């Protein structure tokens, strides 16, 4: 196995930001300023990490990639859930 503590630290550091972003969206129901394109790119980046780990270097780090990918997907879901409501409020 080719596990790197630095890879784990990077994923944990990146992973800290997603719950903060999700909590903000859930509490304010405002998603302006978020970029769905950026979130989609990050999602596919984490997906690529999962695929790489599954095929070439299977170790526990795959769980960090998968967890981050789930968090980004949920944040993206919230974006599309709250965006229509936000547009209605600004149109009034």
Chimera marker file (.cmm) of the C-alpha trace (Angstrom):
<marker_set name="trace">
<marker id="1" x="0.000" y="0.000" z="0.000" r="1" g="1" b="0" radius="0.5"/>
<marker id="2" x="1.157" y="3.464" z="-0.877" r="1" g="1" b="0" radius="0.5"/>
<marker id="3" x="-0.563" y="5.535" z="1.841" r="1" g="1" b="0" radius="0.5"/>
<marker id="4" x="0.743" y="9.031" z="2.410" r="1" g="1" b="0" radius="0.5"/>
<marker id="5" x="0.128" y="10.942" z="5.625" r="1" g="1" b="0" radius="0.5"/>
<marker id="6" x="0.390" y="14.138" z="3.581" r="1" g="1" b="0" radius="0.5"/>
<marker id="7" x="-2.426" y="13.017" z="1.299" r="1" g="1" b="0" radius="0.5"/>
<marker id="8" x="-4.547" y="12.351" z="4.385" r="1" g="1" b="0" radius="0.5"/>
<marker id="9" x="-3.731" y="15.778" z="5.860" r="1" g="1" b="0" radius="0.5"/>
<marker id="10" x="-4.634" y="17.483" z="2.571" r="1" g="1" b="0" radius="0.5"/>
<marker id="11" x="-7.991" y="15.677" z="2.405" r="1" g="1" b="0" radius="0.5"/>
<marker id="12" x="-8.799" y="16.439" z="6.036" r="1" g="1" b="0" radius="0.5"/>
<marker id="13" x="-7.940" y="20.132" z="5.540" r="1" g="1" b="0" radius="0.5"/>
<marker id="14" x="-10.084" y="20.365" z="2.409" r="1" g="1" b="0" radius="0.5"/>
<marker id="15" x="-12.789" y="18.327" z="4.106" r="1" g="1" b="0" radius="0.5"/>
<marker id="16" x="-13.140" y="20.835" z="6.952" r="1" g="1" b="0" radius="0.5"/>
<marker id="17" x="-14.437" y="23.520" z="4.596" r="1" g="1" b="0" radius="0.5"/>
<marker id="18" x="-17.395" y="21.551" z="3.209" r="1" g="1" b="0" radius="0.5"/>
<marker id="19" x="-19.342" y="21.112" z="6.473" r="1" g="1" b="0" radius="0.5"/>
<marker id="20" x="-18.925" y="24.845" z="7.109" r="1" g="1" b="0" radius="0.5"/>
<marker id="21" x="-20.292" y="25.643" z="3.658" r="1" g="1" b="0" radius="0.5"/>
<marker id="22" x="-23.167" y="23.182" z="4.117" r="1" g="1" b="0" radius="0.5"/>
<marker id="23" x="-24.054" y="24.570" z="7.544" r="1" g="1" b="0" radius="0.5"/>
<marker id="24" x="-24.148" y="28.097" z="6.152" r="1" g="1" b="0" radius="0.5"/>
<marker id="25" x="-26.453" y="27.057" z="3.308" r="1" g="1" b="0" radius="0.5"/>
<marker id="26" x="-28.748" y="25.176" z="5.665" r="1" g="1" b="0" radius="0.5"/>
<marker id="27" x="-28.994" y="28.010" z="8.168" r="1" g="1" b="0" radius="0.5"/>
<marker id="28" x="-29.342" y="30.943" z="5.739" r="1" g="1" b="0" radius="0.5"/>
<marker id="29" x="-30.877" y="29.170" z="2.723" r="1" g="1" b="0" radius="0.5"/>
<marker id="30" x="-28.771" y="31.561" z="0.617" r="1" g="1" b="0" radius="0.5"/>
<marker id="31" x="-26.411" y="30.143" z="-1.994" r="1" g="1" b="0" radius="0.5"/>
<marker id="32" x="-25.447" y="33.261" z="-3.926" r="1" g="1" b="0" radius="0.5"/>
<marker id="33" x="-21.722" y="33.458" z="-4.360" r="1" g="1" b="0" radius="0.5"/>
<marker id="34" x="-21.345" y="29.700" z="-4.677" r="1" g="1" b="0" radius="0.5"/>
<marker id="35" x="-20.278" y="28.263" z="-7.997" r="1" g="1" b="0" radius="0.5"/>
<marker id="36" x="-21.920" y="25.021" z="-9.086" r="1" g="1" b="0" radius="0.5"/>
<marker id="37" x="-19.286" y="24.687" z="-11.813" r="1" g="1" b="0" radius="0.5"/>
<marker id="38" x="-16.502" y="24.857" z="-9.200" r="1" g="1" b="0" radius="0.5"/>
<marker id="39" x="-18.278" y="22.342" z="-6.957" r="1" g="1" b="0" radius="0.5"/>
<marker id="40" x="-18.760" y="19.980" z="-9.913" r="1" g="1" b="0" radius="0.5"/>
<marker id="41" x="-15.044" y="20.167" z="-10.763" r="1" g="1" b="0" radius="0.5"/>
<marker id="42" x="-14.115" y="19.444" z="-7.140" r="1" g="1" b="0" radius="0.5"/>
<marker id="43" x="-16.617" y="16.560" z="-7.062" r="1" g="1" b="0" radius="0.5"/>
<marker id="44" x="-15.046" y="14.978" z="-10.143" r="1" g="1" b="0" radius="0.5"/>
<marker id="45" x="-11.596" y="15.521" z="-8.640" r="1" g="1" b="0" radius="0.5"/>
<marker id="46" x="-12.585" y="13.581" z="-5.535" r="1" g="1" b="0" radius="0.5"/>
<marker id="47" x="-14.228" y="10.935" z="-7.730" r="1" g="1" b="0" radius="0.5"/>
<marker id="48" x="-10.947" y="10.571" z="-9.611" r="1" g="1" b="0" radius="0.5"/>
<marker id="49" x="-9.171" y="10.107" z="-6.281" r="1" g="1" b="0" radius="0.5"/>
<marker id="50" x="-11.603" y="7.333" z="-5.335" r="1" g="1" b="0" radius="0.5"/>
<marker id="51" x="-11.108" y="5.586" z="-8.689" r="1" g="1" b="0" radius="0.5"/>
<marker id="52" x="-7.315" y="5.887" z="-8.441" r="1" g="1" b="0" radius="0.5"/>
<marker id="53" x="-7.305" y="4.483" z="-4.917" r="1" g="1" b="0" radius="0.5"/>
<marker id="54" x="-9.660" y="1.645" z="-5.893" r="1" g="1" b="0" radius="0.5"/>
<marker id="55" x="-7.586" y="0.617" z="-8.898" r="1" g="1" b="0" radius="0.5"/>
<marker id="56" x="-3.964" y="1.414" z="-8.027" r="1" g="1" b="0" radius="0.5"/>
<marker id="57" x="-3.471" y="2.082" z="-4.351" r="1" g="1" b="0" radius="0.5"/>
<marker id="58" x="-6.289" y="0.765" z="-2.163" r="1" g="1" b="0" radius="0.5"/>
<marker id="59" x="-5.993" y="1.972" z="1.415" r="1" g="1" b="0" radius="0.5"/>
<marker id="60" x="-8.091" y="3.760" z="4.044" r="1" g="1" b="0" radius="0.5"/>
<marker id="61" x="-7.509" y="7.155" z="2.385" r="1" g="1" b="0" radius="0.5"/>
<marker id="62" x="-10.215" y="6.182" z="-0.123" r="1" g="1" b="0" radius="0.5"/>
<marker id="63" x="-12.722" y="6.851" z="2.675" r="1" g="1" b="0" radius="0.5"/>
<marker id="64" x="-11.537" y="10.468" z="2.948" r="1" g="1" b="0" radius="0.5"/>
<marker id="65" x="-11.945" y="10.959" z="-0.798" r="1" g="1" b="0" radius="0.5"/>
<marker id="66" x="-15.410" y="9.374" z="-0.691" r="1" g="1" b="0" radius="0.5"/>
<marker id="67" x="-16.486" y="11.393" z="2.369" r="1" g="1" b="0" radius="0.5"/>
<marker id="68" x="-15.362" y="14.661" z="0.771" r="1" g="1" b="0" radius="0.5"/>
<marker id="69" x="-17.096" y="13.696" z="-2.466" r="1" g="1" b="0" radius="0.5"/>
<marker id="70" x="-20.354" y="13.093" z="-0.578" r="1" g="1" b="0" radius="0.5"/>
<marker id="71" x="-20.051" y="16.453" z="1.193" r="1" g="1" b="0" radius="0.5"/>
<marker id="72" x="-19.501" y="18.289" z="-2.096" r="1" g="1" b="0" radius="0.5"/>
<marker id="73" x="-22.426" y="16.466" z="-3.689" r="1" g="1" b="0" radius="0.5"/>
<marker id="74" x="-24.659" y="17.494" z="-0.775" r="1" g="1" b="0" radius="0.5"/>
<marker id="75" x="-23.483" y="21.112" z="-1.028" r="1" g="1" b="0" radius="0.5"/>
<marker id="76" x="-24.242" y="21.023" z="-4.761" r="1" g="1" b="0" radius="0.5"/>
<marker id="77" x="-27.680" y="19.581" z="-4.014" r="1" g="1" b="0" radius="0.5"/>
<marker id="78" x="-28.341" y="22.440" z="-1.579" r="1" g="1" b="0" radius="0.5"/>
<marker id="79" x="-27.269" y="24.926" z="-4.225" r="1" g="1" b="0" radius="0.5"/>
<marker id="80" x="-29.943" y="23.732" z="-6.645" r="1" g="1" b="0" radius="0.5"/>
<marker id="81" x="-32.508" y="23.327" z="-3.869" r="1" g="1" b="0" radius="0.5"/>
<marker id="82" x="-32.169" y="26.899" z="-2.570" r="1" g="1" b="0" radius="0.5"/>
<marker id="83" x="-31.375" y="28.735" z="-5.810" r="1" g="1" b="0" radius="0.5"/>
<marker id="84" x="-34.984" y="28.860" z="-7.124" r="1" g="1" b="0" radius="0.5"/>
<marker id="85" x="-36.221" y="30.259" z="-3.789" r="1" g="1" b="0" radius="0.5"/>
<marker id="86" x="-33.440" y="32.821" z="-3.791" r="1" g="1" b="0" radius="0.5"/>
<marker id="87" x="-34.371" y="33.963" z="-7.299" r="1" g="1" b="0" radius="0.5"/>
<marker id="88" x="-38.019" y="34.351" z="-6.241" r="1" g="1" b="0" radius="0.5"/>
<marker id="89" x="-37.083" y="36.507" z="-3.265" r="1" g="1" b="0" radius="0.5"/>
<marker id="90" x="-34.845" y="38.793" z="-5.321" r="1" g="1" b="0" radius="0.5"/>
<marker id="91" x="-37.513" y="39.122" z="-8.045" r="1" g="1" b="0" radius="0.5"/>
<marker id="92" x="-40.112" y="40.468" z="-5.613" r="1" g="1" b="0" radius="0.5"/>
<link id1="1" id2="2" r="1" g="1" b="0" radius="0.2"/>
<link id1="2" id2="3" r="1" g="1" b="0" radius="0.2"/>
<link id1="3" id2="4" r="1" g="1" b="0" radius="0.2"/>
<link id1="4" id2="5" r="1" g="1" b="0" radius="0.2"/>
<link id1="5" id2="6" r="1" g="1" b="0" radius="0.2"/>
<link id1="6" id2="7" r="1" g="1" b="0" radius="0.2"/>
<link id1="7" id2="8" r="1" g="1" b="0" radius="0.2"/>
<link id1="8" id2="9" r="1" g="1" b="0" radius="0.2"/>
<link id1="9" id2="10" r="1" g="1" b="0" radius="0.2"/>
<link id1="10" id2="11" r="1" g="1" b="0" radius="0.2"/>
<link id1="11" id2="12" r="1" g="1" b="0" radius="0.2"/>
<link id1="12" id2="13" r="1" g="1" b="0" radius="0.2"/>
<link id1="13" id2="14" r="1" g="1" b="0" radius="0.2"/>
<link id1="14" id2="15" r="1" g="1" b="0" radius="0.2"/>
<link id1="15" id2="16" r="1" g="1" b="0" radius="0.2"/>
<link id1="16" id2="17" r="1" g="1" b="0" radius="0.2"/>
<link id1="17" id2="18" r="1" g="1" b="0" radius="0.2"/>
<link id1="18" id2="19" r="1" g="1" b="0" radius="0.2"/>
<link id1="19" id2="20" r="1" g="1" b="0" radius="0.2"/>
<link id1="20" id2="21" r="1" g="1" b="0" radius="0.2"/>
<link id1="21" id2="22" r="1" g="1" b="0" radius="0.2"/>
<link id1="22" id2="23" r="1" g="1" b="0" radius="0.2"/>
<link id1="23" id2="24" r="1" g="1" b="0" radius="0.2"/>
<link id1="24" id2="25" r="1" g="1" b="0" radius="0.2"/>
<link id1="25" id2="26" r="1" g="1" b="0" radius="0.2"/>
<link id1="26" id2="27" r="1" g="1" b="0" radius="0.2"/>
<link id1="27" id2="28" r="1" g="1" b="0" radius="0.2"/>
<link id1="28" id2="29" r="1" g="1" b="0" radius="0.2"/>
<link id1="29" id2="30" r="1" g="1" b="0" radius="0.2"/>
<link id1="30" id2="31" r="1" g="1" b="0" radius="0.2"/>
<link id1="31" id2="32" r="1" g="1" b="0" radius="0.2"/>
<link id1="32" id2="33" r="1" g="1" b="0" radius="0.2"/>
<link id1="33" id2="34" r="1" g="1" b="0" radius="0.2"/>
<link id1="34" id2="35" r="1" g="1" b="0" radius="0.2"/>
<link id1="35" id2="36" r="1" g="1" b="0" radius="0.2"/>
<link id1="36" id2="37" r="1" g="1" b="0" radius="0.2"/>
<link id1="37" id2="38" r="1" g="1" b="0" radius="0.2"/>
<link id1="38" id2="39" r="1" g="1" b="0" radius="0.2"/>
<link id1="39" id2="40" r="1" g="1" b="0" radius="0.2"/>
<link id1="40" id2="41" r="1" g="1" b="0" radius="0.2"/>
<link id1="41" id2="42" r="1" g="1" b="0" radius="0.2"/>
<link id1="42" id2="43" r="1" g="1" b="0" radius="0.2"/>
<link id1="43" id2="44" r="1" g="1" b="0" radius="0.2"/>
<link id1="44" id2="45" r="1" g="1" b="0" radius="0.2"/>
<link id1="45" id2="46" r="1" g="1" b="0" radius="0.2"/>
<link id1="46" id2="47" r="1" g="1" b="0" radius="0.2"/>
<link id1="47" id2="48" r="1" g="1" b="0" radius="0.2"/>
<link id1="48" id2="49" r="1" g="1" b="0" radius="0.2"/>
<link id1="49" id2="50" r="1" g="1" b="0" radius="0.2"/>
<link id1="50" id2="51" r="1" g="1" b="0" radius="0.2"/>
<link id1="51" id2="52" r="1" g="1" b="0" radius="0.2"/>
<link id1="52" id2="53" r="1" g="1" b="0" radius="0.2"/>
<link id1="53" id2="54" r="1" g="1" b="0" radius="0.2"/>
<link id1="54" id2="55" r="1" g="1" b="0" radius="0.2"/>
<link id1="55" id2="56" r="1" g="1" b="0" radius="0.2"/>
<link id1="56" id2="57" r="1" g="1" b="0" radius="0.2"/>
<link id1="57" id2="58" r="1" g="1" b="0" radius="0.2"/>
<link id1="58" id2="59" r="1" g="1" b="0" radius="0.2"/>
<link id1="59" id2="60" r="1" g="1" b="0" radius="0.2"/>
<link id1="60" id2="61" r="1" g="1" b="0" radius="0.2"/>
<link id1="61" id2="62" r="1" g="1" b="0" radius="0.2"/>
<link id1="62" id2="63" r="1" g="1" b="0" radius="0.2"/>
<link id1="63" id2="64" r="1" g="1" b="0" radius="0.2"/>
<link id1="64" id2="65" r="1" g="1" b="0" radius="0.2"/>
<link id1="65" id2="66" r="1" g="1" b="0" radius="0.2"/>
<link id1="66" id2="67" r="1" g="1" b="0" radius="0.2"/>
<link id1="67" id2="68" r="1" g="1" b="0" radius="0.2"/>
<link id1="68" id2="69" r="1" g="1" b="0" radius="0.2"/>
<link id1="69" id2="70" r="1" g="1" b="0" radius="0.2"/>
<link id1="70" id2="71" r="1" g="1" b="0" radius="0.2"/>
<link id1="71" id2="72" r="1" g="1" b="0" radius="0.2"/>
<link id1="72" id2="73" r="1" g="1" b="0" radius="0.2"/>
<link id1="73" id2="74" r="1" g="1" b="0" radius="0.2"/>
<link id1="74" id2="75" r="1" g="1" b="0" radius="0.2"/>
<link id1="75" id2="76" r="1" g="1" b="0" radius="0.2"/>
<link id1="76" id2="77" r="1" g="1" b="0" radius="0.2"/>
<link id1="77" id2="78" r="1" g="1" b="0" radius="0.2"/>
<link id1="78" id2="79" r="1" g="1" b="0" radius="0.2"/>
<link id1="79" id2="80" r="1" g="1" b="0" radius="0.2"/>
<link id1="80" id2="81" r="1" g="1" b="0" radius="0.2"/>
<link id1="81" id2="82" r="1" g="1" b="0" radius="0.2"/>
<link id1="82" id2="83" r="1" g="1" b="0" radius="0.2"/>
<link id1="83" id2="84" r="1" g="1" b="0" radius="0.2"/>
<link id1="84" id2="85" r="1" g="1" b="0" radius="0.2"/>
<link id1="85" id2="86" r="1" g="1" b="0" radius="0.2"/>
<link id1="86" id2="87" r="1" g="1" b="0" radius="0.2"/>
<link id1="87" id2="88" r="1" g="1" b="0" radius="0.2"/>
<link id1="88" id2="89" r="1" g="1" b="0" radius="0.2"/>
<link id1="89" id2="90" r="1" g="1" b="0" radius="0.2"/>
<link id1="90" id2="91" r="1" g="1" b="0" radius="0.2"/>
<link id1="91" id2="92" r="1" g="1" b="0" radius="0.2"/>
</marker_set>
